[in-house]
Amino acid sequence: MAIYKVGVVGAGTMGAGIAQVISYGGTPVVLKEVNDQALQKGLGTIRKVYEGRVAKKRMTPEEMEEKMKLVTPTTSYEPFKEVDLVIEAVPELLNLKLEILKALDDICPAGTLLASNTSALSISGLAAATRRPEKVVGMHFFYPAHIMKLVEIIPGLQTSDETVEEVIGLAEGLRKLPVRVKECPGFLVNRLLMPYLNEAVLALEEGAAAIPEIDQAMKAQGWPMGPFTLIDALGLDICAEAGKVLWQGYGDRMKPAALWPRLLELKRLGRKNGKGFYDYSAAGPADAGQPDPALEKEIEALRQKLGRPKTAFSPERLMTLIINEAVLALQEGISSAGEIEIGVLAGLGYPASKGGLLHAADAMGIDALTDALDRFTRELGFRFHPAYRLRTMRNAGQLGVKTKRGFFTY
């Protein structure tokens, strides 16, 4: 089956971004919203991306208008009778997504594929709301969709191989990097990212280091931005919700820090409302935020209330945790080693010069990594317990770069 026309439900930031990417690839796209006001806002988002390309002389105004003509706005499901694939990109509300998938299942032709851009909800659960579970798949684009190359492709329990191959082919045609991910809470990238971010928050909560100190230390490790700057960019509410999903899925080894709900109570959502871990009230769109003494007082009050002993911070604390999670994902068959590295590089912005998290494990040495995780387990808790794959590799003498064989060969 070829995909000649695509539908997108939801013209918010992600939906409009996905529609822009599809139209830029030359494929007609139907964009649906609940009312004309929301629809016009979405079209404005698409036009703004194209205007940016025109300003950089990457396309002419005439080419921009041709691309805009490929987007058909609608407030009705009627045009979806003629699409080959629909991508649902509405907010992460289960009942809303189920309602939309049921409506699409009723109106779309039997051969139409249904994809969800969810970053956390069960694809199998969403597919169960339709009469075509074999044609339902996760297609998780990353924000901003017109820049980020990674797309997670997540089959549900009944998704057919044909459906997976079709959406992988579409993603490749859009010049994206599709990575097939076995269904699990958080899929691949969020599963790796959230424990890393939560550990930074725990370190802050336990008085291990200050916000700028942790951010600067992780940037020195090659990350494009520190964990607190990243949380503020993504939104504390979004991160906290993703953290809850992982906690529900994996248990207390991913229990969120107590600071998350406290910051939500204070309505510190990040850059989008001016205050998160940093204060952006006097900052422009591209400016860095400033440390906020008021937040420091809140954190100190929480520390006193919790009565926990002060812990130590090192970049190794965060790095070993995220590397271990990558190993756990590999041993569970969530993705292949190569796909995990693609996800880390394209989805998390980890420096390409380091090859990815599994390459970092090989460079560190599997024995040294296991020793560090054992030490952190004793000092900080069972969330650092090493993946059994690491002990197996150590026993086999596959220690990484120094033995020329680890997760990769050298």
N, C-alpha and C positions, 0 to 999 in steps of 0.2 A: 504493500500500500504506500502510495506517495502522499506527502502532505503538501497540498497546494494552497490551502487557506486555513488560517488559525483564528480561534476566538480567545479573547482574554476577558475574564470576569473580574472587575475591580480596576478602577482607574486611579488608584492612589499611587503613592511613590513607587512601589514595586510593580504594580500592574501596568502603569504607564511606561515605566522603564522597560519592562518585558515587551510591550507592544512596540516601543521604539526600536528595540533590537531586532525584532522580527521584521518590521517594515524596512529597516536599513538593509536587511538581508535580501530584500526584494519580494517578500511573501506578503500577500494581502492579509490584513488582520482586522477582525471585528472587536471593538472595545466597548464593553458594557459597564454602565453604572446605574445606580438607582434613580438618579435625577439628572437633569440637564446641567445644573450648576456643578455637580461633582464631575460630570463628563467633560465640561469645558475646562475645568481645572486640570484634568488629566491630559487633555489635548495641549494645554499650555505647557505642561511639563515636557511633553514630547517635542513640541516646537522649540523649547528653550535648549534642549540637547542639540537639535539640528542647527539652531542659530549659533551655538558654540562652535560647531564644525565649520559653518560658513565664516565666522569671525577668524578662525585659524586657517582659512583658505583650503580646507580639506574637501569642500564641496561648494558648488555655486548656489545662489539663491534659487535658480530654476530647478536644480537637482533636489534641493530641500522641498520645494513645493510638490515635486513628483513623488517623493517619499511620503509626504503628508497625505497625498491622495490615496495611498495604500491603506490608510487607517479609516475604517468606517465606524463612526460613533453611534451608539444605540442605547436606549433605556429598556429595550425589549429583548426577549430571548428568540424572537422570530428569526433573525438573521443566522442563528446558530444551526438552523436546518441545513446549512450549506457549508459547514466547516468540517475539516478532517481531524482537527485536534482542538481541544479547549484547555486552556491553562487557567485554573482558578487561583486568583491572587488577592483574596480578601483577608481581613484581619484574622488572627489566630484564635478564632472562636469556633469550637467544635460544632455546635448546633447550626451556626451560620453556614459553615462549609458543607455540612450534611444536607441542609436545605437546598443549597445551590447545586450540589451534585445530583440530588434527586430530580430537580427541575431540568438539568442538562440531560440526564438519562431519559427523561420523558420526551424531550423535543429533538435531541440530536439523532441523526441516522445511526443505525445499529453498528456501523463500522467506525464511527467517530471515537477517537481516543480521548480519555479524560485524564488530565494531569493536575496535580495540586502543587502549589509553590510553598506548601507548609514547611516550616523549619523544625517542627517538633512532633506533630500529631501522627498517629498511626495510619500509614497508607492502607493497610489491610482493613482497618476499622472504617476508613472513608469509603473504600471500595465496596464494603458490605452494604452500603446505602443504595447501591445501584444493581441493575440486572446484568451488568457487564464487568464484573470484577477483574476478568482477564485483560481488560482494556484500560484499567485504571493504574496510574503510576505516579510516583513523586518526581517532580522536576523542580528542584530547589535552586533558583538563581540567587546570586549574592548581590548585596547593595554596595554601590550603585550598579544596576544591571548593565548599563552601557559601557562600564569600565571593567568591572570584575569578570574574569574569564571563566571562573569555575562554575559548573552546574552539576549538582549532585543528582544522579538518577537512581531512584529508590523503588525497586519492585515490591509489591505487596505479596502476600502468600499465594495469590492466584494469578498475579500478573504474568502474561505470556512472554516468552522470549522475543516474539515478533514485536510486541508493543515496546519492549525495552530497546530493541534495535532501531525501531522507527524514531523514537525520541532522541536516542544517541545520534542518529544520522542528522536529525534536525539541528541539534545543538552544534554538531561539527560544522554544519552548513552555515550556522550563525557565527562561526569563528570562535566558538567557545571550547572549553576543555571539559568534556563530560566525564565524570567519575562514577562508576557503578558502585552503589553502597547497599549492603544488606540492611534490611530494616532493623533499627534499634533506636532507643531513645536518644535524641540528639543527632541521629544519623552519624556522619563522620566528623565534620568540621566543628560543629557545636559541641559534640561529645569531647573533643580534645580541648577546645577553647575554654569552656566554662569551668572545668576544674582548675585550670591555670589562673583564670581571673579570680575565682573564689579563693584560691590560695593566697593571692596578693591581698585580698580583702581580709583574710584571716590574719596574715602577717601584720597588717595595719592595726587590726582590732586587738592583737596581742602585744602591741607596742614594740614590734621587732624593728620597725623603721618608719620614717615619715613618707607621705605620698610622693613628693618629688624625688626622694632618695630611691624608692623602689622603681619608679618610672625611669629614672636616669640609668639605674643599674641594668634594667632589661633592654633599654635602647643600646647600651654598650655591648649587649650580647648579640646585637644585629637586628632586633625587632624594629619595625618601622616606627612604632610608638610604644610608650609604656602602657601597662595594663589599665591604669586609672584613666589615662587619656582616651584609651580605646573604649572603656566602659562608658565614659561620658559621651563619646561619639555615637555609640550604638544606642544608648538610652538605658538608664538603670532599671526601668520597668521591664524593658525587653529582656535584659540579661537576667534579672531576678526571676522572671517567668520561665525562661529556659532552664535556669538552675533548679526550679521546682520540678520540672519535667524529668530532669536527670536524677534528682533525689528520689522521686517516685519510682523511677525505673531501676536504679542501681543501689538504692538503699543508703545507709548512713555514711558510706565512704565518700559520698558526694553531698553530704548535708551542708546547706548554705550557711555562711557566716551570719551571726546575729545582726551584723551591721546593715545587711540588705534591707530587712523590713523597717529598721529605724530610719534609714535614709528615704525610703518611700513614704513613711509617715511625715517626714519633713518636706516632702514633695521636691526633693533634689533629684531630678530626672536626668540631669546632664546638660549638654550643650543646648538641647532643644528648648529648655525653659530657663536657661541662664545660670543654673547652679547644679552641680553634681559633686564630684570629688574636688573639682576646681570651681572657681567663681568666674563666670563668663559675662557678667552684667556690663562690664566696660569693654568687652572684646568685640572685635569685628568678626565676620564669618571665618576668616583665615587665621585669626589671632589665637594664641594659646591662652588658656585660663590662668588665673592666679590662685595661689593657696588662700584658703579662707579660714581665718582665726575662729570664726563661729563654729565651723565644722570640727575643728580640732578640739574645741570644748565639748562638743557632743560626743566625739569619739572617746575622749578621756572619761566622760561621765559613764559611758557604756562599759569601758574597761573596769571602772570601779564597781559597777553593778555586777558584772560577770565574775569578778574576783579571780581571773585566771593568771597564772604566772607569766611573766614576760618571756617571749621566745626570741630566737635569733633569726636574722634575715641574711640570706645570700641568694644570688641569682640561681645557684644550684638547686635551691629549695623548689623554685618554680619550674626549672627546666627538667629536673628528674621526674617530677609529677606528670608533666605533659608528655614526656617521652614514654614513661611507663604506660600511660593511657593509650598511646599509639601502638605499643606492643600488645596490650590487651585487645585492642581492636583487630590487630593482625591475627592473633591466635584464635579469635572468635570468627574469623573469616568475614569480617565486615567489609573489608576491601583488601586488595593485594598490596604488597609492600610498595610497588611502584605507584599505585593509585593513591595510597596514603601520602606519599611524598608530594604528588601533584596537588592533592588537597591542601597540604600544609603550605606549599609554596604559593599556590594560586588563590587559596581561600583565606589563609592567615597572614600572608605577607612575610613568612619566614624567609631569611636571605637565601637566594638561590646559590650563592657561593658555598653554603654549608650543606646543600643537597637535600635537606629535610630532616625531620626528627629521627628517623631510623638511621640515617647517615651520621647524625650527631651522636647517636648511641654507639655506632661502630667506631667513631673517632675517639670518643671518651674511653671506650673499652667496656665490654659487657661485664667483666669482673668488677671494674671500678664503679660502673653504674649500679650493679647489684649491691655492692658494699654501701654505696651512698643511700640507696633506698632502704636498706636494712637499718642504717643509722637513723635516718629520718623517721622510720617506723617506730623505733625505740623512743625517739625524742618527741615526736609530734603526733603519732597515731597511725592506725592501721590503714588509712587511706594511701599510705606510701608502700604498702606491702607489694613486693616485686611480682610481676607477672611470671607464671611458672615457665614461660618460654625462655626467660632470661637465665634461670638456673639450668634449664636443659642445655642451652647453648654454652653456658660456662662449663658444664660437665663434659661437653663434647669438645672443648677447646676451641670453639668458634667465638673468639673474643673481639672480632672486628678487624679494624685496619692492621693492628699489630700481628695478627695471625693470618692476614689476607682473606679471612672469611668471617662474616658475621651475618647481618641481614642482607648484605650484598657481598660480592666477591671483589677482591682488589689485586 
